[in-house]
Amino acid sequence: MELTIKRTENLKPKPDDASLGFGSLFTDHMFNMDYSLDKGWHSARIEPYAPIALDPATMFLHYGQGVFEGLKAYRTEAGNIQLFRPQENIKRLNRSCRRLCIPEVDENVALDVMKQLIALEKDWVPSAAETSLYVRPIIIAMDPFLGVRASQTYRFYIILSPVGAYYAEGFNPVKILVTSDYVRAVRGGVGEAKTPANYAASLLAGEEAHAAGYTQVLWLDGVEQKYLEEVGSMNIFFVIGDELVTPELNGSILPGITRKSVVELAKHWGEKVSERKISIDELMQAHRSGDLKEVFGAGTAAVISPVGQIKYRDEVITITDNQVGPIAKKYYKAITDIQYGKAEDPMGWIVAVT
Ligand SMILES: *Cc1c(COP(=O)(O)O)cnc(C)c1O
């Protein structure tokens, strides 16, 4: 596919690595591509970052037909730029597309244009410890039409945002609240797709958790409200005795790439890891018997997020003495060392950009 590149003449000032937060600064260029029934995906182009003019009747705005992804580009000590398992993000984007009736993108084209955009913006990839360039691909329904059906036109775009260290104040455990009042997703719904509706649906529970002093919500399954699913925008792991456990993918859990990487590393190291159903009762019981050693979240933003406290109904349990456990630390180090090129990549997870 032909890619046209139009460079901006007004480069923005680059931020200071130390002042980076998350998601509010964007680079000078973006990738755009359009879909129509007669042409398929066409007009692939890199051009100056700019607002998109939308007809007020644009279907995405009314019915939420859209899918997105999130991954990061890392700068190594040698100064090269690399991506972590981007093919997995593109495959998941296409699985989300199928669920939302959006035409899939060619996986090779998507990876190639992503690499070209990042290479063009290489000076935006920060170099301070634990910083990165966040990559946000998204596809939205573009028909100006108020009937409910799948759109016949789409826009696929990719924007880039330099982001700071997630653990600016140190690698500290978070407190999470198990909600019995709301559910995030149900089997057969859109929980396993990265689609905006899931995030809108989670906001109220998140606000109530914050008001009660908790960082995130730990979701139970939407059918029986009995089995643990995931946390906010992370998957969840439990160390029970000598077993590393994560809820099995059941159709309502988002299949995280960090989750998959933790499971694959555990297997590579010959450790006991299970993807299985785990109920909130089993978790509370494991705590009472002293078998619950660690709990941690896994997702692109934080990589590994240790959990120090969980509240369920009227009970609050403290895990690993509210300290970071050795298992959480081990996975955090192993994955980030691969991402930043500080360690060998035995699993073949890295894709070089420059
Ligand atoms: C993106 C996301 C995750 C984590 O996926 P990664 O690929 O590891 O970043 C987990 N849960 C939800 C709801 C998500 O949106």
The ligand as a MOL file (V3000), in Angstrom:
LIG
                    3D

  0  0  0     0  0            999 V3000
M  V30 BEGIN CTAB
M  V30 COUNTS 15 15 0 0 0
M  V30 BEGIN ATOM
M  V30 1 C -6.0010 -2.6880 27.7170 0
M  V30 2 C -6.6570 -3.3730 28.8590 0
M  V30 3 C -6.0260 -4.3520 29.6410 0
M  V30 4 C -4.5510 -4.6600 29.5320 0
M  V30 5 O -4.1290 -5.0500 28.2770 0
M  V30 6 P -2.6040 -4.8650 27.8570 0
M  V30 7 O -2.5870 -5.3850 26.4780 0
M  V30 8 O -1.8160 -5.6920 28.7920 0
M  V30 9 O -2.2850 -3.4270 27.9790 0
M  V30 10 C -6.7670 -5.0170 30.6070 0
M  V30 11 N -8.0650 -4.7190 30.8160 0
M  V30 12 C -8.6950 -3.7660 30.1210 0
M  V30 13 C -10.1270 -3.4890 30.4000 0
M  V30 14 C -8.0130 -3.0660 29.1270 0
M  V30 15 O -8.6330 -2.1090 28.4470 0
M  V30 END ATOM
M  V30 BEGIN BOND
M  V30 1 1 1 2
M  V30 2 1 2 3
M  V30 3 2 2 14
M  V30 4 1 3 4
M  V30 5 2 3 10
M  V30 6 1 4 5
M  V30 7 1 5 6
M  V30 8 2 6 7
M  V30 9 1 6 8
M  V30 10 1 6 9
M  V30 11 1 10 11
M  V30 12 2 11 12
M  V30 13 1 12 13
M  V30 14 1 12 14
M  V30 15 1 14 15
M  V30 END BOND
M  V30 END CTAB
M  END
